[in-house]
Amino acid sequence: MLIKKTLKLLPAQLLSPLAQFASILIWTHIASSETIGIATLISGQQELIRTILLGWWSQYALRFIGEAQGNSKIFQSTSNTVLVFSGIAQAISGLMLLRTFVVEEPDFLLAMSVILFVILRCINQHNVNIAAARGFTLDYNVLSIAGPVFGLGIGVILLSHGDNPAYPLLGYAMGEALGLIYSLMRNKTGWVGWQIDRSILKQAFTYSLPLIISGALAWSAGNLSRYIIDHQLGVAAAGDYAVGFGLGQRAAALAAMLVTAAGLPLAIRRMQESGISVAMQQLGDNCALLLATMLPCLVGLYLVSPDLVQLGVAKKFQTVTLEILPWALLSGGLYSFIYNYLNHYFLVTKNTRPLILVDGSLALLTLALSFPLIHYLGLVGGVLSMVLAGICVVIALMVYLLGQRELRFPIKDASKVVIATLVMALVIFLKPELKDIKLNLAGNILLGMLVYAAVLAFAYRSRLQHYFGQK
């Protein structure tokens, strides 16, 4: 069921993060460090704005919309009002954060780009969650792809006419606008009214208030280092940092999102239909698939990074990218494991308050470590602080959750994945290096994929024989 559901969502889970990964590579060739720095800092602020002003409602919808099918019109009416007031607050917050932390005196184009980008992306991301909760595969794929893919293309066209930080944001806003138009066309019953149901809002706040706090803290853990670098070393340094950091983080997100978009809604459904034991088994299966996708991706990217960076990243960014990327891959993997497996336990069991402690620990550790590490190690110190914080929190959470005897960690599956990954890495390491860098990169990627798939297929040969025997 999980693999079948994952395959249905594969277009969105592959193209969306892949476009975000590619955007970093493309921008290094057509934009300055300052433009990359400003655009990525604003993009980070949008995530914070969404978490605080709309993420609470999206999380509630994702968790409870399946239980409110009989009151769908009331829910939709309440949602309409929430989206309108949230949009106004998002616009104001976006401008305030822009002027306070990024550009003191933004021009009109940059200000309007920020407003449009923040509002449209927040609404579209909410609609993505609604589509996931309702099992609307086509809507989920289209809405997930619209902003990152079409927006990247539009932004690149605009950047080709000049180096302006407003252009990539305006491109993404236009891509998200296409997604919103699609939503309005598909959801013909969406404008059912503007009446607010107070009982729904009360339930949403009760469930989501801890998620607002933990979400803001999670954002801090993932973004503080960028803003500290911007403050201490300048926006150009933040742009240089964003390249290596963004590649590592988005590679982990790409690997994780390939499988987790289907996993969490499925675990929630199992909890609603069959109880905690079946839901925990589903989380264990989710974890196995997460590791099977993420580990080879991150290790493989690290092994091919010299060739990939030389080919894909503009020369002026290559040295600092190679320094940051290994640690960014590791931190991205640790954070993905936390947010796409360990934290799902609390979401499925409706016990969201401990997430404040989890995300608060990540944020405080990152903050405490960032200042001295950035001071002594420069840009590498920023991402290294996240690695150390992630290791501490993963260990603490694993000890606690496994001690509860409810969460199940797939030890056998994880062992098979680790062995297959190690064999893949060894083969790539021992392969003779080809003189042509493009052929060498392609050969390493293809060989790694084949070896990993072959070892994993051997490890699961009995299950595969059973599966194909039923066909």
C-alpha positions as CSV (number, residue, x, y, z in Angstrom):
1,M,0.0,0.0,0.0
2,L,2.8,2.5,1.0
3,I,4.8,1.8,-2.2
4,K,1.7,2.0,-4.4
5,K,0.7,5.3,-2.8
6,T,4.2,6.6,-3.1
7,L,4.4,5.8,-6.8
8,K,1.2,7.8,-7.4
9,L,2.7,10.8,-5.8
10,L,6.1,10.3,-7.4
11,P,5.8,13.2,-10.0
12,A,5.4,15.8,-7.2
13,Q,7.9,14.2,-4.9
14,L,10.5,14.0,-7.7
15,L,10.0,17.1,-9.8
16,S,9.4,19.6,-7.0
17,P,12.5,19.0,-4.8
18,L,14.5,18.3,-7.9
19,A,13.6,21.7,-9.3
20,Q,14.6,23.3,-6.0
21,F,17.9,21.4,-6.1
22,A,18.5,22.5,-9.7
23,S,17.6,26.1,-8.9
24,I,20.8,26.5,-6.7
25,L,23.0,25.2,-9.5
26,I,21.3,27.4,-12.1
27,W,21.5,30.5,-10.0
28,T,25.2,30.3,-9.5
29,H,25.6,30.8,-13.3
30,I,23.2,33.7,-13.8
31,A,23.0,35.5,-10.4
32,S,25.4,37.2,-8.0
33,S,26.1,36.1,-4.4
34,E,24.0,39.1,-3.2
35,T,21.0,38.1,-5.3
36,I,21.2,34.5,-4.2
37,G,21.6,35.6,-0.6
38,I,18.6,37.9,-0.6
39,A,16.4,35.4,-2.5
40,T,17.2,32.5,-0.2
41,L,16.8,34.6,3.0
42,I,13.4,35.8,1.9
43,S,12.4,32.2,0.9
44,G,13.4,31.2,4.4
45,Q,11.3,33.9,5.9
46,Q,8.3,32.7,3.9
47,E,8.6,29.3,5.6
48,L,8.5,31.0,9.0
49,I,5.5,33.1,8.0
50,R,3.6,30.1,6.7
51,T,4.4,28.1,9.9
52,I,3.1,30.7,12.2
53,L,0.2,32.2,10.3
54,L,-1.2,29.4,8.2
55,G,0.7,26.2,9.0
56,W,-1.4,25.6,12.1
57,W,-4.5,25.4,10.0
58,S,-2.8,23.2,7.4
59,Q,-1.7,20.8,10.1
60,Y,-5.1,20.6,11.6
61,A,-6.7,19.9,8.2
62,L,-4.1,17.2,7.4
63,R,-4.9,15.5,10.7
64,F,-8.6,15.9,11.1
65,I,-10.2,16.5,7.6
66,G,-10.8,12.8,7.3
67,E,-12.9,12.9,10.5
68,A,-15.0,15.9,9.3
69,Q,-16.4,14.7,6.0
70,G,-19.9,15.2,7.2
71,N,-19.2,18.9,7.8
72,S,-17.2,19.6,4.7
73,K,-19.2,22.8,3.8
74,I,-18.7,24.2,7.3
75,F,-15.0,23.4,7.2
76,Q,-14.6,25.0,3.8
77,S,-16.4,28.1,4.8
78,T,-14.2,28.5,7.9
79,S,-11.1,27.8,5.8
80,N,-12.0,30.6,3.4
81,T,-12.1,33.1,6.2
82,V,-8.9,31.8,7.7
83,L,-7.1,32.1,4.4
84,V,-8.2,35.7,3.8
85,F,-7.2,37.0,7.2
86,S,-4.0,34.9,7.1
87,G,-3.1,36.4,3.7
88,I,-3.3,39.9,5.0
89,A,-1.1,39.1,8.0
90,Q,1.3,37.3,5.7
91,A,1.7,40.4,3.5
92,I,2.4,42.6,6.5
93,S,4.8,40.2,8.1
94,G,6.7,39.6,4.8
95,L,7.4,43.3,4.4
96,M,8.4,43.7,8.0
97,L,10.9,40.8,7.9
98,L,12.2,42.0,4.6
99,R,13.0,45.5,5.9
100,T,14.2,44.3,9.3
101,F,16.5,41.5,8.3
102,V,17.3,41.6,4.6
103,V,17.0,45.0,2.8
104,E,16.3,48.2,4.8
105,E,15.0,50.1,1.8
106,P,13.6,47.7,-0.8
107,D,12.4,49.0,-4.1
108,F,8.8,48.7,-5.2
109,L,9.4,45.6,-7.4
110,L,11.2,43.7,-4.6
111,A,8.5,44.6,-2.1
112,M,5.6,43.5,-4.4
113,S,7.5,40.3,-5.3
114,V,7.8,39.4,-1.6
115,I,4.1,40.1,-1.0
116,L,2.9,38.0,-3.9
117,F,5.4,35.2,-3.3
118,V,4.6,34.9,0.4
119,I,0.8,34.9,0.0
120,L,0.5,32.7,-3.1
121,R,3.1,30.1,-1.9
122,C,1.4,29.9,1.6
123,I,-2.0,29.3,0.1
124,N,-0.7,26.8,-2.5
125,Q,1.2,24.8,0.2
126,H,-2.0,24.7,2.2
127,N,-3.9,23.3,-0.8
128,V,-1.2,20.7,-1.2
129,N,-1.9,19.5,2.3
130,I,-5.6,19.4,1.7
131,A,-5.1,17.4,-1.5
132,A,-2.9,14.9,0.4
133,A,-5.4,14.6,3.3
134,R,-8.2,13.9,0.8
135,G,-6.2,11.5,-1.4
136,F,-6.5,13.7,-4.5
137,T,-3.5,12.5,-6.3
138,L,-3.8,14.6,-9.4
139,D,-4.3,17.8,-7.5
140,Y,-1.4,17.0,-5.2
141,N,1.0,16.5,-8.1
142,V,-0.1,19.5,-10.0
143,L,-0.1,21.9,-7.0
144,S,3.3,20.6,-5.8
145,I,4.9,21.1,-9.2
146,A,3.4,24.5,-10.2
147,G,5.5,26.8,-8.0
148,P,8.9,25.1,-7.8
149,V,9.0,23.9,-11.5
150,F,7.1,26.5,-13.5
151,G,8.2,29.3,-11.1
152,L,11.9,28.3,-11.5
153,G,11.5,28.5,-15.3
154,I,9.9,31.9,-15.2
155,G,12.5,33.2,-12.7
156,V,15.3,32.0,-14.9
157,I,13.8,33.8,-17.9
158,L,13.5,37.0,-15.8
159,L,17.1,36.7,-14.4
160,S,18.4,36.4,-18.0
161,H,17.4,40.0,-18.4
162,G,19.2,41.3,-15.3
163,D,20.6,40.4,-11.9
164,N,17.8,41.4,-9.6
165,P,16.7,39.5,-6.4
166,A,13.1,40.3,-7.2
167,Y,13.1,38.2,-10.3
168,P,13.4,34.7,-8.8
169,L,10.7,35.6,-6.2
170,L,8.4,37.0,-8.9
171,G,8.9,33.9,-11.0
172,Y,8.0,31.6,-8.1
173,A,5.0,33.8,-7.3
174,M,3.8,33.5,-10.9
175,G,4.2,29.7,-10.7
176,E,2.2,29.6,-7.5
177,A,-0.5,31.7,-9.1
178,L,-0.9,29.0,-11.8
179,G,-1.4,26.5,-9.0
180,L,-4.0,28.7,-7.3
181,I,-5.9,29.1,-10.6
182,Y,-5.9,25.3,-11.0
183,S,-7.3,25.0,-7.4
184,L,-10.1,27.4,-8.1
185,M,-11.0,25.6,-11.2
186,R,-11.0,22.1,-9.6
187,N,-12.7,23.1,-6.3
188,K,-16.0,24.4,-7.7
189,T,-17.6,24.2,-4.3
190,G,-14.8,26.1,-2.6
191,W,-16.6,29.4,-2.3
192,V,-19.4,28.1,-0.2
193,G,-19.3,31.0,2.2
194,W,-17.3,32.9,4.8
195,Q,-19.0,31.7,8.0
196,I,-16.7,30.7,10.8
197,D,-17.4,27.7,13.0
198,R,-15.9,28.5,16.4
199,S,-15.8,24.9,17.5
200,I,-13.6,24.0,14.5
201,L,-11.3,27.0,15.2
202,K,-11.1,26.0,18.9
203,Q,-10.2,22.4,18.0
204,A,-7.6,23.6,15.5
205,F,-5.9,26.0,18.0
206,T,-5.9,23.3,20.7
207,Y,-4.3,20.8,18.4
208,S,-2.0,23.2,16.5
209,L,-0.8,25.7,19.0
210,P,2.1,23.4,20.1
211,L,2.8,22.9,16.3
212,I,3.0,26.7,15.8
213,I,5.6,27.0,18.6
214,S,7.5,23.9,17.5
215,G,7.3,24.9,13.9
216,A,8.8,28.3,14.6
217,L,11.5,26.6,16.7
218,A,12.1,24.1,13.9
219,W,12.5,26.9,11.4
220,S,15.0,28.5,13.8
221,A,17.0,25.3,13.9
222,G,17.2,25.0,10.2
223,N,17.7,28.7,9.3
224,L,19.5,30.4,12.2
225,S,22.9,29.7,10.9
226,R,22.1,31.5,7.6
227,Y,20.9,34.7,9.4
228,I,23.9,34.6,11.8
229,I,26.2,34.4,8.8
230,D,24.3,37.3,7.1
231,H,24.6,39.3,10.3
232,Q,28.3,38.6,10.9
233,L,29.7,38.2,7.4
234,G,27.2,40.0,5.1
235,V,24.6,39.0,2.6
236,A,27.2,38.0,-0.1
237,A,28.6,35.4,2.4
238,A,25.0,34.2,3.1
239,G,24.6,33.7,-0.7
240,D,27.9,31.7,-0.9
241,Y,26.7,29.7,2.1
242,A,23.3,29.1,0.5
243,V,24.8,27.2,-2.4
244,G,26.5,24.4,-0.5
245,F,23.9,24.4,2.3
246,G,21.0,24.4,-0.1
247,L,22.3,21.6,-2.2
248,G,22.8,19.4,0.9
249,Q,19.5,20.3,2.5
250,R,17.5,19.9,-0.7
251,A,19.1,16.6,-1.6
252,A,18.0,15.2,1.7
253,A,14.5,16.8,1.2
254,L,14.3,15.2,-2.3
255,A,15.2,11.8,-1.0
256,A,12.8,12.1,2.0
257,M,9.8,13.6,0.2
258,L,9.9,10.8,-2.4
259,V,8.4,8.5,0.3
260,T,7.1,10.5,3.2
261,A,4.3,12.4,1.5
262,A,2.3,9.2,1.3
263,G,3.6,7.8,4.6
264,L,2.2,10.2,7.2
265,P,-1.4,10.4,5.9
266,L,-1.4,6.6,5.6
267,A,-0.2,6.2,9.2
268,I,-2.8,8.7,10.4
269,R,-5.5,6.7,8.6
270,R,-4.2,3.5,10.2
271,M,-4.5,5.1,13.6
272,Q,-8.1,6.2,12.9
273,E,-9.2,2.8,11.5
274,S,-7.1,0.2,13.4
275,G,-5.4,1.8,16.5
276,I,-1.9,2.5,17.6
277,S,-0.3,-0.9,17.1
278,V,-1.1,-0.9,13.3
279,A,-0.2,2.8,13.1
280,M,3.2,2.2,14.7
281,Q,3.8,-0.7,12.2
282,Q,3.1,1.7,9.4
283,L,5.6,4.3,10.8
284,G,8.2,1.5,10.9
285,D,7.5,0.7,7.3
286,N,7.7,4.5,6.5
287,C,11.1,4.6,8.2
288,A,12.4,1.6,6.3
289,L,11.4,3.2,3.0
290,L,12.8,6.6,4.1
291,L,16.2,5.1,4.9
292,A,16.2,3.0,1.7
293,T,15.8,6.2,-0.3
294,M,17.7,8.7,1.7
295,L,21.0,6.9,2.7
296,P,22.1,5.9,-0.8
297,C,21.1,9.3,-2.2
298,L,23.2,11.3,0.4
299,V,26.2,8.9,0.4
300,G,26.2,8.8,-3.4
301,L,25.9,12.5,-3.8
302,Y,28.9,12.9,-1.4
303,L,31.0,10.5,-3.5
304,V,30.2,12.2,-6.8
305,S,30.2,15.8,-5.4
306,P,33.7,16.7,-6.8
307,D,32.5,16.0,-10.4
308,L,29.0,17.4,-9.8
309,V,30.2,20.7,-8.3
310,Q,32.8,21.2,-11.0
311,L,30.2,20.6,-13.7
312,G,27.1,22.2,-12.2
313,V,28.3,25.1,-10.0
314,A,29.8,28.3,-11.3
315,K,33.6,28.4,-10.6
316,K,33.5,31.2,-8.1
317,F,31.2,29.1,-5.8
318,Q,33.0,25.8,-6.2
319,T,35.6,25.9,-3.4
320,V,33.2,27.0,-0.6
321,T,30.5,24.6,-1.9
322,L,32.8,21.6,-1.6
323,E,33.7,22.6,1.9
324,I,30.1,23.0,3.1
325,L,28.3,20.2,1.1
326,P,29.4,17.1,3.1
327,W,28.2,18.7,6.4
328,A,25.0,19.9,4.7
329,L,24.3,16.4,3.5
330,L,24.8,15.0,6.9
331,S,22.7,17.7,8.6
332,G,20.0,17.3,6.0
333,G,19.9,13.6,6.6
334,L,19.6,14.0,10.4
335,Y,16.9,16.6,10.2
336,S,14.9,14.5,7.6
337,F,15.1,11.5,10.0
338,I,13.7,13.6,12.8
339,Y,11.0,15.4,10.9
340,N,9.9,12.5,8.6
341,Y,10.0,9.7,11.1
342,L,10.6,10.5,14.8
343,N,8.3,13.5,15.0
344,H,5.5,11.6,13.1
345,Y,5.0,9.6,16.3
346,F,3.7,12.6,18.1
347,L,1.6,13.8,15.1
348,V,-0.1,10.4,14.7
349,T,-0.8,10.1,18.5
350,K,-2.1,13.7,18.7
351,N,0.5,14.4,21.3
352,T,2.0,17.5,19.8
353,R,3.4,19.3,22.9
354,P,6.7,17.3,23.1
355,L,7.5,18.7,19.6
356,I,8.2,22.0,21.3
357,L,10.9,20.4,23.4
358,V,12.3,18.6,20.3
359,D,12.4,21.7,18.1
360,G,13.4,23.9,21.0
361,S,16.4,21.7,21.7
362,L,17.5,21.8,18.1
363,A,17.1,25.6,17.9
364,L,18.9,26.3,21.2
365,L,21.8,23.9,20.4
366,T,22.2,25.4,16.9
367,L,22.1,28.9,18.3
368,A,24.6,28.2,21.1
369,L,27.0,26.4,18.7
370,S,26.7,28.7,15.7
371,F,28.4,31.8,17.1
372,P,31.6,30.2,18.2
373,L,31.8,27.7,15.3
374,I,31.2,30.5,12.7
375,H,33.7,32.7,14.4
376,Y,36.5,30.0,14.3
377,L,35.5,28.0,11.2
378,G,33.7,30.5,9.0
379,L,30.9,29.3,6.8
380,V,31.5,25.6,7.6
381,G,30.8,26.4,11.2
382,G,27.2,27.3,10.4
383,V,26.3,23.9,9.1
384,L,28.5,22.0,11.5
385,S,26.4,23.5,14.4
386,M,23.3,21.9,12.8
387,V,25.1,18.5,12.5
388,L,26.0,18.5,16.2
389,A,22.6,19.6,17.3
390,G,20.9,17.0,15.0
391,I,23.1,14.1,16.4
392,C,22.2,15.0,20.0
393,V,18.5,15.2,19.4
394,V,18.3,12.0,17.3
395,I,20.1,10.1,20.1
396,A,17.8,11.5,22.8
397,L,14.6,10.9,20.8
398,M,15.6,7.3,19.9
399,V,16.3,6.5,23.5
400,Y,13.0,8.0,24.7
401,L,10.7,6.8,22.0
402,L,12.0,3.2,21.8
403,G,11.8,3.1,25.6
404,Q,8.1,3.8,25.3
405,R,7.8,0.4,23.6
406,E,5.3,1.8,21.0
407,L,7.5,3.2,18.2
408,R,9.1,0.5,16.1
409,F,12.4,1.0,14.5
410,P,13.0,-1.4,11.5
411,I,16.3,-2.9,12.6
412,K,16.4,-5.6,9.9
413,D,15.4,-3.3,7.1
414,A,17.8,-0.6,8.2
415,S,20.7,-3.2,8.4
416,K,20.0,-4.3,4.8
417,V,19.9,-0.7,3.6
418,V,23.2,0.1,5.3
419,I,24.9,-2.9,3.9
420,A,23.7,-2.1,0.4
421,T,24.8,1.5,0.7
422,L,28.2,0.5,1.9
423,V,28.7,-1.9,-1.0
424,M,27.6,0.8,-3.4
425,A,30.1,3.2,-1.9
426,L,32.9,0.7,-2.0
427,V,32.3,-0.1,-5.7
428,I,32.2,3.6,-6.6
429,F,35.4,4.3,-4.6
430,L,37.2,1.4,-6.3
431,K,36.1,2.2,-9.8
432,P,38.8,3.6,-12.0
433,E,38.4,7.3,-12.6
434,L,37.6,8.2,-16.2
435,K,39.4,11.2,-17.9
436,D,36.2,12.7,-19.2
437,I,34.5,14.2,-16.1
438,K,31.0,13.9,-17.6
439,L,31.4,10.2,-18.4
440,N,33.0,9.7,-14.9
441,L,30.0,11.3,-13.2
442,A,27.5,9.5,-15.3
443,G,29.4,6.2,-14.8
444,N,29.5,6.6,-11.0
445,I,25.8,7.4,-10.8
446,L,24.7,4.6,-13.0
447,L,27.1,2.0,-11.4
448,G,26.0,3.1,-7.9
449,M,22.3,2.8,-8.7
450,L,22.8,-0.7,-10.3
451,V,24.9,-2.0,-7.4
452,Y,22.6,-0.6,-4.7
453,A,19.5,-2.0,-6.5
454,A,21.1,-5.4,-7.0
455,V,22.3,-5.8,-3.4
456,L,18.9,-4.6,-2.1
457,A,17.1,-7.0,-4.4
458,F,19.2,-9.9,-3.2
459,A,18.5,-8.9,0.4
460,Y,14.8,-8.9,-0.3
461,R,14.7,-11.8,-2.8
462,S,12.2,-13.8,-0.9
463,R,9.8,-10.9,-0.6
464,L,10.2,-10.1,-4.3
465,Q,9.6,-13.7,-5.3
466,H,6.4,-13.7,-3.2
467,Y,5.3,-10.4,-4.7
468,F,5.9,-11.3,-8.3
469,G,4.5,-14.8,-7.7
470,Q,1.1,-13.2,-6.9
471,K,1.0,-11.3,-10.2
